[in-house]
């Protein structure tokens, strides 16, 4: 079986929250393969972003306490948030309007939509009660001006309680299985499966430690296949203690695998197609990537400055996001080639050839902006024979950074090693100014300067 690919890519960092990020989730795939990401935070301000780029779209303002979870409805038209202000709220994702206030008697920690119905919402939290709210019959009324809607307030007593008296601990996660008659809760160290028609708990699983993460991982139908983990159905991924647990099937009750790691796990995400899983270590600040089949560590993602509390894969599987105690979200590329704000990947031969053309002839390809998005992992050893000075842009949208001198190096820790045979140009005093546009509509960015050197360079490594 092919070993999962290890990818060295620079993550996109999403700022905006002022306190720890508690939860991340993506919407289903929309038109033209677009989708959204929503985050909850202890600052009480859930944020909606473009799922591919992380660009901020809007902030839902109105909670008076920390928000613990945020999820988007199956049609992405609404967003639900749970909060320490004793409420869950439902928002219009197009206008940002508050549509519903679901009043509770204590902190609401968990919320969930069924995969095919935006009119139902399950809630749970410190009351230790699993409730289902039916929103279909209670539509927000238009305001007197007709331009906005007055939010509907629904008391928790109007909801349907499922499994009365069963939970003994706080409900921290709720998952609606692909079978709409099954709901799963995570409370303390126990998973419970509930049958909605009978409102009864039909199964319990006691895990080896407190449950820190519990999410149903799925791909869009256009991207899933029978060869994926789970056979094309969603997989329940759970982190508890030092073990990652995975359940499959339409009711998410068929245990597929459990893998015990040498460290604690704060969160877990699963790459169904790539056959690997990602965990946030605890204690620690790193995300570690393991193979599904062997449980072998193949990568470590560094960059966060606090524990990673949430990991979510996009509906096409091409990226995953991590939310941290440090208040940031990082998005990690999980595919080959161009995607979102990540540029096209070039082979070392292609990169060397383009640089040679620029140095010798001053000719840059139309997509030179993509060439500028590369990095040299490791710390190159200094070579006194300087080759060229490059002022580059970290991506095709930002202004160029201060010039960076590229030197030959022999550092074996760096995988970027290529050679360019450069003949000395006739005019060694001239510089190359390259100004490019991110796309055909935007005005060109500040020029990028490539400085030639009078001494011929035999190679650039």
CORCORSUL-V640454 format. One line per field, one symbol per residue. ss: DSSP state (2 for helix, 1 for strand, 0 for the rest). Layout:
ss->???
//
This chain:
ss->00000000000111000000111111000022200111111000011111000001111100000011111100000111111000111111000001111110000111111100111111111000011111000000110000001101111222011100000000111111000001111110011111100001111111000011111110000000000000000011111100111111000001111111000111111110000111111100001111100000111110000001111110000011111100001111100000100100000222222222222220000002222000000000000001111100000000000001111000000000000000000000001111000000000000011110000000000
//
